[in-house]
Amino acid sequence: MIFALVGNQNCGKTTLFNQLTGSNQRVGNFPGVTVDSKSGAIRGTKNCQIVDLPGIYSMRPYTGEEIVTRDFILDAKPDGIINIVDATNIERNLYLTLQLLEMQIPMVLALNMMDEVRGNGGTINVQKMSQELGIPVVPIAAVKNEGIDELVETAIRTAKEKRKPKRVDFCDDGAVHRCIHAVSHLIEDHASSAGVSRRFAATKMIEGDENIIERLGVNQNELELLEHSIVEMETDGLLDRHAAIASMRYDYIEKLCANTLVKSRESKEHIRSMKIDRVLTNKYAALPIFIGIMLLIFWLTFDVFGAYLQGVLESAIEGLSEATDRGLSHYGLNPVVHSLVIDGIFAGVGSVVSFLPIIVVMFFFLSILEDTGYMARVAFVMDKLLRKIGLSGRSFVPMLIGFGCTVPAVMATRTLPSSRDRKMTILLTPFMSCSAKIPIYSVFVAAFFPSHGALTMGILYFGGMLVGVLLALALKKTLFRGKPVPFVMELPNYRLPSVKSVAMLLWEKANDFLQRAFTIIFVATLIIWFLQSFDSRLNFTADSANSLLASVGKFLTPIFSPLGLGDWRITTSLITGFTAKEAVVSTLEILSSDNIAGLFTTTSAVAFLAFTLLYTPCVAAVAAIGRELGGKWRGAMVAVLQCVVAWVISLLIYSLAGMVI
C-alpha cells in the first residue's frame, strides 16, 4: 500500500516521515526544503510505503510544490492520505484538510505537537472532531515519537477498509452551496470518466483550475453553463469565486474549532520568539546583525576551530605521505609508479581531504542557524532588498542552498511560483559561493592574508552576492521585465537545534565531500598527474614544462595574462576546476610541488580569488542549469556568461589592486 504524507510547511511533516521510515530525511525550518516527493518503507509493516510530499497550504496549483502534490494524488492514486496538521495552529492547517476531504480518498488526520497544546493549557476533543470531519483523528507528538504506532495502525486499517471521508459539504445553504451542487451535477459524468472526485472537481472548476478542466474534457457549451452558475454565485454572495470558496471553508473551520477546541494560552515559545524578532527582524538592525553573524561564523571556522582541526589533519596526512614515501623507496618501487602515488594521489587527493574539518565546522554553524528558525527570518528580511532587484524573499532560499552546492540550489528554484522568478534566480544562484570553493579560499587566505582570514572570507562571500545583485539589476531592466510574485511565508517559533538533525547534515556533507574526493577528484588527479608527467611522445619527463599539460595550458594562457595569471599551471588549474572546484587546489599542489604561493604575487592572488569566485560552476551544476532552463545550450550560455563576468571583474580588481598594493 502507498500512503501520501500531506501537510503545511513547518508542521512537522518531515519529522513524522523520519519517525515512520527511519530514513535520513533532512529536516528544515524554512519553506522550500522538500521539492520532489521522497518515499520510504514504514517501519514494522509489510509492503507499506509512505511518500513525503512538499509542504503546501492549499491544493490550488499556484506553486511548484502544490502542483507536485496535486499531480501525485490524482495520478498515483495512493491507498490513503496521512494529513498532518500543527495542532497549535489548527485553524490555518485545516484549510488544506477540507480540500483533501473533497478528493474522497481514505484519510487519517494526525494532530501533531499535541504536547505543546497540552503544555499551554489547551485541549482538543479528538473524538468529536473525528465525527464532524468523518475521518479518523489521531493525536501525536512526532518529535517525541508519541502516538506514531496508533497512527500507523489507524492509517492501514482505514486504507484496507477503503473508508472514504463521510463529509464533503461544508455549508448547508447559500449561493456557494447552490453553485457547487449545480457544477457537480453538470460535470458528474466527466469526473467519473477521469477518475476524479466529483466534489473536488467542482470546486476546482469554480476556481478556474486549467489542469482539471483539461482532465475532465469539458466542452465550450458546458463551460458557458458553468460560468453562468459561478457569476450567479458571485452576484448573490457579493464575493468573487476565490473569496467565496475560501469564505465557505473558513466559516466551517471556525464552527468546527468552536465545538472541539479549547484554545491554548499564548505559548512561551511564541512570546520568546516575538521578543527575539523585535531585534533580529528590526528594520534597521536586521541586515547588520546577519552580516555580523556570518562574519563570526567565518572567524570561528577559518581562524579558530576549523583552522586548528585542519592543521591536525594536514599533519596526519603529511606523516602518512612521508611514511609511504620512505616505504616505497625502501621497497624499490618503479619511479613512475612512485611518483603517481606520492606526487599524484597524496599531493592531489590528500591536499583536498585536509579541508574536510573546515567544511564540517562551517556547516555545523549554518545548520544551527537553520534549525533554530533564524534562516526563515533572513528570507523575510531579504525580501525587501530582493524586491528592489526584481525578486522576492522566496528566491533567497535557493540562493542560501547555493552556499552548500549549486546543483540542489538550482533544483530548489522549482518551488518558485513564476517562470520569470525561477529563471532569474537560476542565473543568480551560481554567484553564491559553494562549499567546493572553500579549499581554494583557505589556501590563498593562509598564504597571502593570514591575519585577515575572516574578513577576506566575508568579502568573498558577500562579493559574490553583490555581483549577483548587479547582474539582477541589469536583467530586471532587459530580459526579465516585470514584478515578482507576492511572497508569503511562515516564521516558525525559535527552537533549540535538534542534535540528530545537525549530526545528519554534518554526516551528509562530510560523506558527500569524501565521495567527491575519492571519485571525481581522484580521477582528475590521476589525469593531471599523467598529463604533467609525460610529453607528446609519451616519454616520462621530470620537467612538467615539457609535458602534455603544459602544451594545453600555454595555448590558453594569453587569455588570462591580462589578469596577472600568465603561468600555464594556473590556467590548467582553472580548466580542471570545471570538473569540480576542489580540483583547482589539487592541480596546483601537483604542478607547483607544494609551493602554490610561489606562482602568485599578492595582486595576482586577489585576481585569482575573484575569478574562481565568479567563473562557471562545475559541470554537474551546468547540466542542472541546462535541465531547469530547458536545454543544454542554455546551460552552456550561462557558463559562458559567468566566465565573461568573472574575467571582466577580475581584470578590474587586478588593475585596482595593482594601484593599492
ChimeraX attribute file (.defattr): number of C-alpha atoms within 10 A of each C-alpha:
attribute: neighborCount
match mode: 1-to-1
recipient: residues
	/A:1	14
	/A:2	21
	/A:3	24
	/A:4	24
	/A:5	25
	/A:6	26
	/A:7	29
	/A:8	24
	/A:9	25
	/A:10	21
	/A:11	24
	/A:12	22
	/A:13	27
	/A:14	26
	/A:15	21
	/A:16	23
	/A:17	24
	/A:18	19
	/A:19	21
	/A:20	22
	/A:21	17
	/A:22	14
	/A:23	14
	/A:24	14
	/A:25	20
	/A:26	16
	/A:27	23
	/A:28	22
	/A:29	24
	/A:30	24
	/A:31	21
	/A:32	22
	/A:33	20
	/A:34	21
	/A:35	19
	/A:36	16
	/A:37	15
	/A:38	15
	/A:39	18
	/A:40	18
	/A:41	19
	/A:42	22
	/A:43	16
	/A:44	11
	/A:45	11
	/A:46	9
	/A:47	10
	/A:48	16
	/A:49	19
	/A:50	22
	/A:51	21
	/A:52	25
	/A:53	25
	/A:54	27
	/A:55	24
	/A:56	24
	/A:57	17
	/A:58	22
	/A:59	19
	/A:60	16
	/A:61	19
	/A:62	13
	/A:63	16
	/A:64	21
	/A:65	25
	/A:66	21
	/A:67	17
	/A:68	18
	/A:69	24
	/A:70	18
	/A:71	13
	/A:72	16
	/A:73	20
	/A:74	14
	/A:75	10
	/A:76	11
	/A:77	16
	/A:78	19
	/A:79	20
	/A:80	27
	/A:81	25
	/A:82	23
	/A:83	24
	/A:84	27
	/A:85	29
	/A:86	24
	/A:87	26
	/A:88	23
	/A:89	13
	/A:90	17
	/A:91	16
	/A:92	16
	/A:93	23
	/A:94	27
	/A:95	19
	/A:96	21
	/A:97	24
	/A:98	21
	/A:99	19
	/A:100	23
	/A:101	26
	/A:102	23
	/A:103	20
	/A:104	20
	/A:105	20
	/A:106	27
	/A:107	30
	/A:108	29
	/A:109	25
	/A:110	27
	/A:111	24
	/A:112	27
	/A:113	23
	/A:114	22
	/A:115	18
	/A:116	17
	/A:117	22
	/A:118	14
	/A:119	14
	/A:120	17
	/A:121	13
	/A:122	18
	/A:123	16
	/A:124	20
	/A:125	13
	/A:126	16
	/A:127	12
	/A:128	15
	/A:129	19
	/A:130	16
	/A:131	13
	/A:132	14
	/A:133	19
	/A:134	18
	/A:135	20
	/A:136	21
	/A:137	24
	/A:138	21
	/A:139	22
	/A:140	24
	/A:141	21
	/A:142	26
	/A:143	15
	/A:144	13
	/A:145	13
	/A:146	17
	/A:147	17
	/A:148	19
	/A:149	15
	/A:150	12
	/A:151	22
	/A:152	20
	/A:153	11
	/A:154	19
	/A:155	24
	/A:156	21
	/A:157	14
	/A:158	20
	/A:159	21
	/A:160	13
	/A:161	9
	/A:162	14
	/A:163	18
	/A:164	19
	/A:165	19
	/A:166	15
	/A:167	15
	/A:168	17
	/A:169	17
	/A:170	17
	/A:171	14
	/A:172	8
	/A:173	9
	/A:174	12
	/A:175	18
	/A:176	27
	/A:177	16
	/A:178	17
	/A:179	21
	/A:180	26
	/A:181	16
	/A:182	16
	/A:183	24
	/A:184	22
	/A:185	13
	/A:186	18
	/A:187	21
	/A:188	17
	/A:189	13
	/A:190	18
	/A:191	23
	/A:192	12
	/A:193	11
	/A:194	15
	/A:195	14
	/A:196	22
	/A:197	18
	/A:198	25
	/A:199	24
	/A:200	20
	/A:201	26
	/A:202	27
	/A:203	22
	/A:204	22
	/A:205	24
	/A:206	21
	/A:207	17
	/A:208	15
	/A:209	15
	/A:210	11
	/A:211	13
	/A:212	18
	/A:213	17
	/A:214	10
	/A:215	15
	/A:216	20
	/A:217	13
	/A:218	17
	/A:219	10
	/A:220	9
	/A:221	9
	/A:222	13
	/A:223	16
	/A:224	11
	/A:225	13
	/A:226	23
	/A:227	16
	/A:228	12
	/A:229	21
	/A:230	24
	/A:231	16
	/A:232	16
	/A:233	22
	/A:234	18
	/A:235	13
	/A:236	12
	/A:237	14
	/A:238	12
	/A:239	15
	/A:240	14
	/A:241	20
	/A:242	14
	/A:243	13
	/A:244	18
	/A:245	18
	/A:246	11
	/A:247	14
	/A:248	16
	/A:249	20
	/A:250	17
	/A:251	12
	/A:252	17
	/A:253	21
	/A:254	11
	/A:255	11
	/A:256	17
	/A:257	17
	/A:258	11
	/A:259	14
	/A:260	17
	/A:261	18
	/A:262	14
	/A:263	18
	/A:264	16
	/A:265	11
	/A:266	13
	/A:267	16
	/A:268	13
	/A:269	14
	/A:270	13
	/A:271	12
	/A:272	13
	/A:273	18
	/A:274	15
	/A:275	10
	/A:276	13
	/A:277	17
	/A:278	12
	/A:279	13
	/A:280	21
	/A:281	19
	/A:282	13
	/A:283	11
	/A:284	10
	/A:285	12
	/A:286	19
	/A:287	17
	/A:288	11
	/A:289	15
	/A:290	18
	/A:291	13
	/A:292	13
	/A:293	14
	/A:294	19
	/A:295	19
	/A:296	16
	/A:297	21
	/A:298	24
	/A:299	22
	/A:300	18
	/A:301	25
	/A:302	28
	/A:303	18
	/A:304	12
	/A:305	15
	/A:306	22
	/A:307	20
	/A:308	15
	/A:309	18
	/A:310	19
	/A:311	14
	/A:312	13
	/A:313	18
	/A:314	18
	/A:315	13
	/A:316	13
	/A:317	18
	/A:318	16
	/A:319	12
	/A:320	14
	/A:321	19
	/A:322	14
	/A:323	12
	/A:324	16
	/A:325	18
	/A:326	12
	/A:327	12
	/A:328	17
	/A:329	13
	/A:330	9
	/A:331	9
	/A:332	10
	/A:333	12
	/A:334	11
	/A:335	11
	/A:336	13
	/A:337	12
	/A:338	16
	/A:339	16
	/A:340	18
	/A:341	19
	/A:342	18
	/A:343	23
	/A:344	28
	/A:345	22
	/A:346	26
	/A:347	26
	/A:348	31
	/A:349	29
	/A:350	23
	/A:351	25
	/A:352	28
	/A:353	23
	/A:354	20
	/A:355	25
	/A:356	21
	/A:357	22
	/A:358	25
	/A:359	22
	/A:360	20
	/A:361	21
	/A:362	22
	/A:363	22
	/A:364	18
	/A:365	18
	/A:366	19
	/A:367	21
	/A:368	18
	/A:369	18
	/A:370	19
	/A:371	22
	/A:372	18
	/A:373	21
	/A:374	24
	/A:375	23
	/A:376	25
	/A:377	22
	/A:378	22
	/A:379	22
	/A:380	21
	/A:381	20
	/A:382	19
	/A:383	18
	/A:384	14
	/A:385	15
	/A:386	19
	/A:387	17
	/A:388	15
	/A:389	20
	/A:390	23
	/A:391	27
	/A:392	25
	/A:393	23
	/A:394	29
	/A:395	28
	/A:396	23
	/A:397	22
	/A:398	29
	/A:399	25
	/A:400	19
	/A:401	20
	/A:402	23
	/A:403	21
	/A:404	21
	/A:405	24
	/A:406	30
	/A:407	23
	/A:408	16
	/A:409	26
	/A:410	29
	/A:411	20
	/A:412	25
	/A:413	28
	/A:414	22
	/A:415	25
	/A:416	24
	/A:417	20
	/A:418	15
	/A:419	12
	/A:420	18
	/A:421	22
	/A:422	22
	/A:423	18
	/A:424	20
	/A:425	26
	/A:426	26
	/A:427	21
	/A:428	24
	/A:429	28
	/A:430	32
	/A:431	29
	/A:432	28
	/A:433	26
	/A:434	22
	/A:435	21
	/A:436	25
	/A:437	23
	/A:438	21
	/A:439	24
	/A:440	23
	/A:441	21
	/A:442	20
	/A:443	17
	/A:444	22
	/A:445	22
	/A:446	16
	/A:447	16
	/A:448	17
	/A:449	15
	/A:450	15
	/A:451	11
	/A:452	15
	/A:453	21
	/A:454	22
	/A:455	15
	/A:456	19
	/A:457	20
	/A:458	20
	/A:459	14
	/A:460	19
	/A:461	19
	/A:462	16
	/A:463	18
	/A:464	20
	/A:465	19
	/A:466	15
	/A:467	18
	/A:468	21
	/A:469	19
	/A:470	13
	/A:471	17
	/A:472	23
	/A:473	15
	/A:474	13
	/A:475	16
	/A:476	18
	/A:477	12
	/A:478	10
	/A:479	11
	/A:480	17
	/A:481	11
	/A:482	13
	/A:483	15
	/A:484	21
	/A:485	16
	/A:486	11
	/A:487	15
	/A:488	10
	/A:489	14
	/A:490	14
	/A:491	19
	/A:492	19
	/A:493	20
	/A:494	18
	/A:495	14
	/A:496	11
	/A:497	15
	/A:498	15
	/A:499	10
	/A:500	12
	/A:501	19
	/A:502	21
	/A:503	13
	/A:504	17
	/A:505	20
	/A:506	19
	/A:507	13
	/A:508	14
	/A:509	20
	/A:510	17
	/A:511	13
	/A:512	11
	/A:513	22
	/A:514	15
	/A:515	13
	/A:516	20
	/A:517	24
	/A:518	17
	/A:519	13
	/A:520	15
	/A:521	29
	/A:522	22
	/A:523	16
	/A:524	23
	/A:525	27
	/A:526	18
	/A:527	16
	/A:528	23
	/A:529	24
	/A:530	19
	/A:531	20
	/A:532	26
	/A:533	26
	/A:534	19
	/A:535	21
	/A:536	12
	/A:537	8
	/A:538	12
	/A:539	10
	/A:540	17
	/A:541	14
	/A:542	12
	/A:543	11
	/A:544	20
	/A:545	18
	/A:546	16
	/A:547	22
	/A:548	19
	/A:549	24
	/A:550	21
	/A:551	18
	/A:552	16
	/A:553	21
	/A:554	17
	/A:555	11
	/A:556	15
	/A:557	19
	/A:558	15
	/A:559	13
	/A:560	18
	/A:561	15
	/A:562	15
	/A:563	24
	/A:564	20
	/A:565	22
	/A:566	20
	/A:567	17
	/A:568	22
	/A:569	25
	/A:570	22
	/A:571	25
	/A:572	23
	/A:573	23
	/A:574	23
	/A:575	17
	/A:576	22
	/A:577	26
	/A:578	19
	/A:579	18
	/A:580	22
	/A:581	26
	/A:582	30
	/A:583	33
	/A:584	27
	/A:585	27
	/A:586	32
	/A:587	31
	/A:588	25
	/A:589	23
	/A:590	26
	/A:591	28
	/A:592	16
	/A:593	11
	/A:594	15
	/A:595	12
	/A:596	19
	/A:597	16
	/A:598	10
	/A:599	15
	/A:600	20
	/A:601	13
	/A:602	17
	/A:603	21
	/A:604	24
	/A:605	21
	/A:606	21
	/A:607	26
	/A:608	27
	/A:609	17
	/A:610	21
	/A:611	24
	/A:612	22
	/A:613	25
	/A:614	25
	/A:615	23
	/A:616	26
	/A:617	28
	/A:618	21
	/A:619	18
	/A:620	14
	/A:621	24
	/A:622	25
	/A:623	18
	/A:624	21
	/A:625	29
	/A:626	21
	/A:627	16
	/A:628	19
	/A:629	19
	/A:630	11
	/A:631	13
	/A:632	15
	/A:633	15
	/A:634	17
	/A:635	22
	/A:636	17
	/A:637	13
	/A:638	21
	/A:639	23
	/A:640	14
	/A:641	15
	/A:642	21
	/A:643	18
	/A:644	16
	/A:645	18
	/A:646	22
	/A:647	23
	/A:648	14
	/A:649	18
	/A:650	27
	/A:651	22
	/A:652	13
	/A:653	20
	/A:654	23
	/A:655	17
	/A:656	12
	/A:657	15
	/A:658	14
	/A:659	9
	/A:660	8
	/A:661	7
